[in-house]
Amino acid sequence: MAEAHGHGHTPAAWTGVIIAFIGFCVGGAFMVADNTVGFWVGIALIAVGALVGGIMKLMGLGQKYEPIETSPVRAGSTEAREHARA
């Protein structure tokens, strides 16, 4: 089912995740280097990734909402039994 709906394989998702990943790497590197300013720059990049991904989704580059189709016949109903026999 995830493949049928794209599972986030959109330009908005990829861009947001890549920017956030770079922010995570920058923040982690500066945390180990004991550089507070660099760490917070990395945290800011993570927030920028979320913001850019959200803006791109609003621009139409994200996943389109498609409701999951369900069978109109309810399990256990008379219609379901007739449908199963056919």
N, CA, C and O of each residue as an XYZ file, in Angstrom:
344
protein
N       0.819     -1.177      0.000
C       0.000      0.000      0.000
C       0.871      1.252      0.000
O       0.491      2.252     -0.608
N       2.019      1.230      0.657
C       2.869      2.406      0.727
C       3.369      2.808     -0.652
O       3.474      3.996     -0.955
N       3.679      1.820     -1.490
C       4.168      2.134     -2.825
C       3.088      2.761     -3.691
O       3.378      3.604     -4.540
N       1.851      2.355     -3.479
C       0.760      2.897     -4.278
C       0.549      4.376     -3.991
O       0.074      5.114     -4.854
N       0.898      4.813     -2.791
C       0.696      6.206     -2.424
C       1.983      7.009     -2.452
O       1.977      8.158     -2.008
N       3.077      6.473     -2.946
C       4.311      7.225     -3.083
C       5.199      7.215     -1.854
O       6.420      7.302     -1.986
N       4.633      7.113     -0.676
C       5.370      7.030      0.580
C       6.412      8.140      0.706
O       7.519      7.901      1.189
N       6.064      9.344      0.276
C       6.958     10.481      0.436
C       7.999     10.642     -0.647
O       8.927     11.435     -0.486
N       7.878      9.919     -1.746
C       8.853     10.038     -2.835
C       8.476     11.220     -3.714
O       8.036     11.047     -4.850
N       8.655     12.434     -3.174
C       8.324     13.647     -3.896
C       9.490     14.623     -3.772
O      10.320     14.481     -2.875
N       9.561     15.613     -4.664
C      10.630     16.609     -4.540
C      10.595     17.336     -3.195
O      11.647     17.633     -2.629
N       9.406     17.623     -2.680
C       9.308     18.318     -1.395
C       9.887     17.467     -0.270
O      10.631     17.976      0.569
N       9.556     16.190     -0.244
C      10.051     15.307      0.814
C      11.561     15.132      0.722
O      12.262     15.238      1.728
N      12.060     14.865     -0.474
C      13.500     14.669     -0.640
C      14.282     15.919     -0.255
O      15.292     15.824      0.443
N      13.838     17.072     -0.694
C      14.548     18.311     -0.398
C      14.548     18.596      1.099
O      15.588     18.926      1.669
N      13.392     18.471      1.736
C      13.317     18.717      3.171
C      14.193     17.767      3.970
O      14.866     18.184      4.911
N      14.188     16.510      3.605
C      14.989     15.511      4.330
C      16.485     15.733      4.102
O      17.278     15.590      5.032
N      16.871     16.076      2.893
C      18.301     16.306      2.621
C      18.811     17.506      3.411
O      19.891     17.447      3.999
N      18.041     18.595      3.431
C      18.459     19.774      4.198
C      18.514     19.439      5.684
O      19.462     19.826      6.367
N      17.523     18.734      6.190
C      17.522     18.359      7.608
C      18.682     17.420      7.932
O      19.277     17.529      9.004
N      19.012     16.503      7.028
C      20.138     15.592      7.245
C      21.458     16.366      7.315
O      22.307     16.082      8.160
N      21.620     17.336      6.428
C      22.832     18.166      6.466
C      22.894     18.925      7.795
O      23.957     19.033      8.405
N      21.742     19.452      8.239
C      21.697     20.139      9.531
C      22.054     19.219     10.680
O      22.745     19.622     11.615
N      21.581     17.977     10.610
C      21.909     17.000     11.644
C      23.413     16.731     11.669
O      24.022     16.670     12.737
N      24.002     16.573     10.495
C      25.452     16.316     10.417
C      26.256     17.509     10.930
O      27.225     17.340     11.671
N      25.849     18.717     10.533
C      26.544     19.920     10.997
C      26.419     20.045     12.520
O      27.410     20.279     13.212
N      25.206     19.887     13.029
C      25.004     19.984     14.477
C      25.796     18.935     15.234
O      26.381     19.231     16.276
N      25.820     17.713     14.723
C      26.574     16.648     15.377
C      28.068     16.902     15.372
O      28.749     16.678     16.372
N      28.580     17.377     14.224
C      30.013     17.654     14.133
C      30.421     18.768     15.089
O      31.445     18.664     15.764
N      29.638     19.817     15.147
C      29.975     20.929     16.035
C      29.726     20.605     17.502
O      30.359     21.193     18.380
N      28.817     19.683     17.777
C      28.613     19.262     19.157
C      29.859     18.526     19.651
O      30.315     18.739     20.774
N      30.401     17.656     18.794
C      31.621     16.928     19.166
C      32.796     17.895     19.279
O      33.672     17.714     20.125
N      32.816     18.932     18.421
C      33.898     19.915     18.449
C      33.710     20.944     19.571
O      34.539     21.839     19.733
N      32.628     20.821     20.340
C      32.334     21.727     21.454
C      32.216     23.180     20.992
O      32.747     24.098     21.617
N      31.499     23.357     19.874
C      31.254     24.691     19.328
C      29.755     24.948     19.396
O      28.985     24.402     18.606
N      29.353     25.774     20.334
C      27.930     26.012     20.575
C      27.247     26.686     19.400
O      26.139     26.306     19.024
N      27.897     27.682     18.819
C      27.291     28.413     17.697
C      27.069     27.483     16.511
O      26.000     27.506     15.902
N      28.053     26.675     16.178
C      27.917     25.733     15.071
C      26.818     24.712     15.323
O      26.096     24.328     14.402
N      26.693     24.275     16.569
C      25.623     23.333     16.918
C      24.264     23.951     16.639
O      23.406     23.307     16.036
N      24.055     25.196     17.069
C      22.758     25.838     16.871
C      22.503     26.162     15.405
O      21.350     26.224     14.976
N      23.559     26.369     14.636
C      23.391     26.533     13.180
C      22.861     25.228     12.584
O      21.990     25.251     11.715
N      23.374     24.112     13.040
C      22.874     22.816     12.590
C      21.414     22.611     12.960
O      20.631     22.114     12.150
N      21.040     22.988     14.177
C      19.646     22.882     14.605
C      18.768     23.781     13.736
O      17.663     23.390     13.360
N      19.248     24.976     13.417
C      18.489     25.890     12.553
C      18.306     25.293     11.164
O      17.249     25.452     10.555
N      19.332     24.603     10.658
C      19.214     23.961      9.343
C      18.145     22.871      9.352
O      17.441     22.684      8.360
N      18.023     22.159     10.454
C      16.972     21.142     10.555
C      15.599     21.803     10.438
O      14.718     21.302      9.739
N      15.425     22.926     11.125
C      14.153     23.658     11.043
C      13.927     24.208      9.634
O      12.797     24.210      9.146
N      14.979     24.668      8.988
C      14.866     25.172      7.610
C      14.437     24.044      6.676
O      13.641     24.268      5.763
N      14.953     22.840      6.894
C      14.555     21.696      6.070
C      13.069     21.417      6.180
O      12.402     21.157      5.179
N      12.550     21.472      7.407
C      11.109     21.262      7.596
C      10.308     22.376      6.937
O       9.270     22.120      6.327
N      10.785     23.602      7.056
C      10.094     24.747      6.466
C      10.100     24.674      4.939
O       9.068     24.890      4.302
N      11.245     24.375      4.359
C      11.352     24.282      2.898
C      10.477     23.144      2.369
O       9.785     23.310      1.364
N      10.504     22.000      3.033
C       9.654     20.886      2.611
C       8.176     21.245      2.664
O       7.416     20.901      1.759
N       7.767     21.940      3.727
C       6.376     22.360      3.857
C       5.969     23.367      2.793
O       4.870     23.288      2.244
N       6.854     24.311      2.502
C       6.558     25.315      1.464
C       6.463     24.647      0.097
O       5.569     24.959     -0.689
N       7.379     23.733     -0.183
C       7.336     23.035     -1.478
C       6.061     22.203     -1.606
O       5.494     22.098     -2.694
N       5.612     21.617     -0.505
C       4.364     20.856     -0.546
C       3.193     21.774     -0.866
O       2.319     21.418     -1.656
N       3.174     22.958     -0.252
C       2.115     23.922     -0.539
C       2.163     24.415     -1.992
O       1.141     24.804     -2.559
N       3.362     24.391     -2.583
C       3.515     24.803     -3.981
C       3.083     23.707     -4.956
O       3.083     23.917     -6.169
N       2.721     22.553     -4.433
C       2.252     21.472     -5.288
C       3.294     20.425     -5.614
O       3.059     19.569     -6.466
N       4.446     20.474     -4.954
C       5.506     19.502     -5.219
C       5.514     18.346     -4.230
O       6.433     17.527     -4.229
N       4.495     18.285     -3.395
C       4.395     17.213     -2.411
C       3.424     16.149     -2.864
O       2.925     16.173     -3.989
N       3.167     15.224     -1.976
C       2.268     14.113     -2.277
C       0.829     14.600     -2.285
O       0.397     15.314     -1.380
N       0.106     14.214     -3.298
C      -1.309     14.561     -3.393
C      -2.111     13.628     -2.500
O      -1.792     12.443     -2.394
N      -3.143     14.148     -1.861
C      -3.986     13.326     -1.004
C      -4.942     12.528     -1.867
O      -5.718     13.085     -2.643
N      -4.874     11.216     -1.720
C      -5.788     10.322     -2.417
C      -6.383      9.383     -1.385
O      -5.670      8.556     -0.815
N      -7.690      9.500     -1.136
C      -8.285      8.610     -0.133
C      -8.178      7.150     -0.554
O      -8.257      6.824     -1.738
N      -8.001      6.290      0.420
C      -7.905      4.861      0.155
C      -9.289      4.358     -0.225
O     -10.269      4.593      0.482
N      -9.349      3.669     -1.343
C     -10.636      3.152     -1.796
C     -11.005      1.921     -0.974
O     -10.195      1.012     -0.789
N     -12.222      1.912     -0.496
C     -12.701      0.764      0.271
C     -13.889      0.169     -0.452
O     -14.584      0.848     -1.208
N     -14.104     -1.076     -0.214
C     -15.224     -1.764     -0.836
C     -16.529     -1.266     -0.225
O     -16.631     -1.139      0.996
N     -17.521     -0.986     -1.053
C     -18.792     -0.522     -0.499
C     -19.557     -1.642      0.210
O     -20.527     -1.377      0.920
N     -19.128     -2.883      0.022
C     -19.807     -4.025      0.623
C     -19.166     -4.307      1.978
O     -17.952     -4.502      2.049
N     -19.945     -4.333      3.045
C     -19.425     -4.596      4.383
C     -19.289     -6.091      4.614
O     -20.118     -6.881      4.163
N     -18.238     -6.468      5.318
C     -18.023     -7.878      5.630
C     -19.145     -8.385      6.518
O     -19.554     -7.700      7.456
N     -19.639     -9.562      6.234
C     -20.685    -10.165      7.045
C     -22.088     -9.807      6.612
O     -23.054    -10.395      7.099
N     -22.223     -8.852      5.704
C     -23.572     -8.466      5.269
C     -24.079     -9.445      4.216
O     -23.323    -10.258      3.683
N     -25.362     -9.348      3.934
C     -25.954    -10.196      2.910
C     -25.333     -9.908      1.554
O     -25.119    -10.821      0.757
N     -25.045     -8.649      1.294
C     -24.418     -8.274      0.017
C     -23.029     -8.897     -0.104
O     -22.631     -9.314     -1.191
N     -22.296     -8.964      0.995
C     -20.956     -9.538      0.977
C     -21.019    -11.037      0.662
O     -20.202    -11.550     -0.101
N     -21.986    -11.728      1.250
C     -22.120    -13.165      0.973
C     -22.504    -13.392     -0.487
O     -22.000    -14.314     -1.128
N     -23.382    -12.562     -1.005
C     -23.777    -12.698     -2.412
C     -22.592    -12.371     -3.318
O     -22.394    -13.014     -4.349
N     -21.818    -11.380     -2.932
C     -20.654    -10.989     -3.724
C     -19.617    -12.112     -3.721
O     -18.961    -12.345     -4.736
N     -19.461    -12.804     -2.603
C     -18.485    -13.895     -2.504
C     -18.909    -15.088     -3.345
O     -18.056    -15.789     -3.890
N     -20.205    -15.331     -3.462
C     -20.688    -16.454     -4.263
C     -20.506    -16.216     -5.750
O     -20.346    -17.164     -6.519
N     -20.529    -14.975     -6.155
C     -20.470    -14.657     -7.606
C     -19.110    -14.862     -8.185
O     -18.907    -14.639     -9.378
